[in-house]
Each structure stands twice: as C-alpha cells, then as structure tokens.
Amino acid sequence: MSSSSTPDAPEPTPHLDLEDIEADEEEVEHEHERALGVQKGAKSEKGRSWVTLAWAAPGFIWLGFYLIAPLIFIVLMSFWTPDTSKGFVKDWTFHNYGQLLHPFSLNNAYWKDMLRSFQISAIAVAACLVFGFPVAYFLAMKVKKLQYQIALFILALAPFWTSFITRSVAWAYPLMGSHGALNQFLVKIGVSSYDHPLLDTQFTQLSVQLAMIQLYILFMVTPIFFLLAQVDRHALEAARDLGGNWWSTFREVVLPQTMPGIVIGSIFIFVLTMGEYGTVEVISQGAVTTVGVYVHSQIIGTQYPQGAASAVLLVFVLILGVFGITRFANLREQI
C-alpha cells in the first residue's frame, strides 16, 4: 500500500507597508518634538518664575524689615521683664499679660479704653458709610463726563494734601467748643446757646468722634467710587425693564457689586481708628483716653514690655475685627 504526502504550504512572505512605516516615523517625531516642547516650556516657566521672584524681592525685603521684623520684636519684648532703669531686661515672664488680663473686665483701664476705642471705630465706620456712599454714588453714577468725575474726586482729595495733624488742629479749634463754627450755626438756627450748647464738643468724646469721621471718610468714598464706576450699566437697564424700582435695583444689582468696596473701606477705617492716638490727644487735650493713647503712654513712660503686651493684644483684637468684617463679602470672588 503506497502512501503519498502533500508538501507543506510555503510561509507567506512579510509585506511591508510604506505608509504605515512613514506614519510611525511621523508619530515618533511628533512625540520627540512634544517632549522637547515640554522641556523648553518647563525651562521657560522656571525662567519666568525667577524673574517674578526678582521683581518681588525688594517688596518682600521692605515688608520684612519694616513690618514683620518690628512685629516679631514687639511680641518678644512683650515677654521681657520691665526694668525702671533700663526699661526692660531680657528675662522671660508672663506678668505683662497678667496685668492686662486680670481683671478681664471694664474695671481694668486697658479694656475700658479698648471698649471706648471700639465704640469710636464702629460709629466712625457706620457714619463714613452713611455719608460717604452717597458721595461716591453721585460721583460714579450721576456725573456722566469722566473729566467732571476726576475733577470732583480731586476736589474731595484736597483736604488730604495737608498734614494729618494740621487737619486735626484745624478741625478742633475753629469748629469745636461753645464758640466754634458748629455751635455758632446751631445758635443761629435757635437750637443751641453759648452758655448751654446743644452738642458738647469741647474736648469730649463727641468731638473726637466727629473728627474721626471727617478725617477718615475718604477711605470709604474711594473704594466704593471705583467699584461703582465699574457697575454694568446694561444690568441696571435690564433691571428697570423687568419692572424693578430704584430700591430693588440698588439692592439686587448695585449693592452686591459694591460690597467689596464697603468691606475694604470698613477695614481701613476700623484699623486706623482703633489704634489712633494722635488725633485723640489733639482733639480731646487728654480728656479722652483710647487704647492707642494707653499704649502710647506706656511707651512714653519707658514701660516698654507693658506697652508691647498692650500692642500685641490690640493687634489680636484688630485681627478679630477684620475677620468679622470680611464675613460680609468674599473679596476673592467679587473683586
């Protein structure tokens, strides 16, 4: 019986597709170029970072030397021991804070002055907002021409071209007192007299309060003015077309867009008036004491550690106050 075997089928020869090879080569080249681009981009980004750091370095050095370093020094000194001959010795103690915190009540002169300062600051912030917002609103919304806006705004800035102490003295003596301009006006309209003035503005807390409002109101007007100038006029027209009256348009459109300016102005006035002592001493002639006057008196009396501890607690109160004010607006999202 014969057997026959079939030969194995020949293996197919590999077929090289030139188009696929060229496509693979192009993809490899693109990947290589992308890798080089990423490296160049990283180097460029790193270079820009160094340039930015070089530009910011002088500002950081300035802030570190004139702001951060003094604060650190004040905090350290607040824990040193007072000395009558040298002012202080570098012996660590909590006695300075103990004197301020015990008793933690209005029987303690420090906290009594702190409360008075807070009252003056709160009234100043509220009054500057009440009187300053209409001024900013008029300049930004009612004055149509930019030239007139700039001219009127410069006119509002004019009092700030003079010295701060000069403005305090000019406000105190010609305007305050029973024979000052304010009481003379009240006498002429028949609501006051020289012997029994309606408003006691002669070296009193009221005179200090009025001076604070006059001196710091522009810190409220300025940020509100710039934000009001950026209010979208089309949004105002749309609100009117939808039937909104003046109050609803103001509440729903204008006020939310100006809230960051109100917060910024409030922070400026609150911080500046809480630590104020020069204006208080000039206006009240020592009849009114605030926490700024308290700290200043400690330093003048060479009680440096006690004054430093008083200043540290004041900064802590200011931080709490600023934190509370910023709760009214998210500055990062709204500016």
Secondary structure, 3 states (H helix, E strand, C coil): CCCCCCCCCCCCCCCCCHHHHHHHHHHHHHHHHHHHHHHHHHHHHHHHHHHHHHHHHHHHHHHHHHHHHHHHHHHHHCCCEEECCCEEECCCCCHHHHHHHCCCCCCCHHHHHHHHHHHHHHHHHHHHHHHHHHHHHHHHHHCCCHHHHHHHHHHHHHHHHCCHHHHHHHHHHHHCCCCCHHHHHHHHCCCCCCCCCCCCCCCCHHHHHHHHHHHHCHHHHHHHHHHHCCCCHHHHHHHHHCCCCHHHHHHHHHHHHHHHHHHHHHHHHHHHHHCCCHHHHHHHCCCCCCHHHHHHHHHHCCCHHHHHHHHHHHHHHHHHHHHHHHCCCCHHHHC
